[in-house]
Amino acid sequence: MRCNQRARFLLLINMLGFTAGLCATPSYAGDITLVSIGPRIGFGEKIPFMGKEQKYYFHLYDVAATIKRPWSWPLGESTWSVDTRLLTSAGLLTGGNESGLIMTAVPVLALSGWKGLLTLDAGVGAGLFSNHTFGVQDFGGPVQIVATLGAQVSPFSHTYAGVRIQHFSDAGLNGSSSLGVDMYIAELGYRF
């Protein structure tokens, strides 16, 4: 059991190191800019996309900001490009008649095209929970791994709408009894 936890911890460190390495590549460097900010609302089903069956239905209410990191790569002569971003959020997570504050910081790789009309992103980062026990469901600790996959459309200038799947988990680092949660999130906000 202890070797399994050590292997998971090393996998986590490798994933975060790989993500940081991608974000630190000096080529194609530009400015750090605020891309968007807006409210999000999410819900967690008892039967998740990833992980085990949940004990409760969870709800998430937060505000997210996306910051464009200075590294990007154009994809040939097209209008498509890959860039690095930092997705941050702060808000409230409720479930099992309990609630707690949550903050996340997730480095993501974003594929953008059609002059910003469509953006797809994916990344792995960290979350900080003020409460990690909701009824009988225990996330395992106040620090969680956050994996995310999202899609946004921006049909009008300075607005966006999107959907996102976000998974919170400690990857078994605090024991096999800990249980994460998948959140299905709707986003709407202002694009700079």
N, C-alpha and C positions, 0 to 999 in steps of 0.2 A: 504494500500500500504506500509506503514512504517513497519508494522508487518511482511509483506512478505519479505522485505529487511533484517530485523533483523533475520528472520528464515534462509534465504540464507547465511547470514554472519556467523551465528552459525554453519550451516552445513559445510561451508568452514573451519572454525576453527577446527571442529571435524575431518574432513577428514585429514587436515594437521597434527593434533595431533596424529591421529591413525597411519599415515605414519611415523611420527617421532618416535613414540613408537615402531613400528616394527623395525625401523633402529637402535634403541638404546638398543635392547635386548642384555645383556652381554654374553649369551651362544654362543658357537661356534665362538668366536672372532678370527680373523686372522689379516693380514696386510691390510693396505689401499694401493691399487696399481692402476696405470693407466692401463686400459684394452685396450682401443682403441681410435684412433683419425682419423678423416677424414671429407671430404667435403660432404655436402648434398644439394640436390636440391628438391624443393617442389612446388606444385601448389594447389590452392584452387578452387574448382568448385563453380558455382553459387547455385547449389542444394547440400547442405552439407550432410554429414553422421549424424551429430548432429546439433541441432539448427535450425535457420530460414534461408530462402533463402538470399544469399549474393547479394550485390549491384554490385560487381565487381569480376573479376577473380584476384586472388592474386598469387604471386610468392615469393618463399623463397630461398635464397642462404646463406648458413652458414657453419660453421665448428663446429662439435660436438666432445666432448671428454667424454668418459665413465670412471668413477672412481669406482673401486670395494670397497665397504665399508667393514668393518672387520667382518660382521656377515653373516654366511651361515649355511645351514642345509642340510645334505645329505639325500636323499630319500631312506632309506633302504640300501640294498647291491648293488643297481644299480649304474650306472655312472651318474645318474641324481641328480641334487642338486638345491636348491633354495638359492639365495643370494641377498643381498641388494647392490644397486649401486646408483650412482649419475650421471645423464645424464645432461651435461652442453652444451650450444651452444651459439654462437655469430654470427650475420650476418645481412643480409639486407632483409626486407620485402617490396614488391612493390605491388601497386594496385591503381586503379583510378588515374593514372598519377602522383602518389605521392610515396615516399619511406621513410623508416625510419629504424633505427638500432634497433635490437632486441637481448636481452640476456635472456636465460632461465636457470633455475636450477630445475631439477625434480628428486626427490628420486623415484627409481623404485624397484620393486621386479622382479627378473629375474629367470626364469626356464631354466637351461642349461643341455644338455645331449649329449650323444654319444661323449664324450671327447671334448666338446666345438664345435662340428659341428653345432649344432642348439641351438639358444637362443631365448626365448620368454620373453618379459618384458611388464610391465604395471605400471603406476604411475601417481601421481598428484603433481604438484609443482607450481612455479611462473615464470612469464615472465615480463621483463621490456622493454617498448617500448619508443623510443625517439619521435615517432610521433604516436598518437593513432587515428588520423582522416585522412582517405584516401578518398578524394572526399566528397561524402555525407554519407559515411559509417563511423560511429564513434564507436570505440571499448569501449568507456566510460571512459577511463583513462589510465595512463601510466603503471599501474601495472595490470597484467592479471593472471588469473588462467590458468594453462597449464595441460591438461590431455593428456596422450600418451599411445599408444599401438603399439608394434613393434615386428618384427621377423627378425633375422639375421642368415645367414649361413656363415660358415668359412671352405670351402672345402680345402683350401691350407693354409699352415702355414703362419702366419703373415698377412693375408688378410681377409676381410669380405665384404659381401654385404647384404643389408637389405632393408626392406620396413617398413614404419611407418605411422600411422594416428596420427595427433597431433591437438588438439582443443584449441584455445585461446578464452577466454571469461572472462568478469568480473562478470558473473552469476547474472546480473541485479543489482549489488550493486550501480552502478552509474545511475540508472534509467532504465525504460523499453525500452527506445529508443536505448540503446546501442546494438551492434550486434557483435558477435564474428565471428570466421572463422575456418573452418576445413582445414588442410593442409595434402596432400598426399605426402609423402616424400620418395625419393630413397637415400640410403646411400651406400657409398663405402669407404674403408679406410684401415688403418694399424692396426693390432692387435699385442699387445706386448706379 
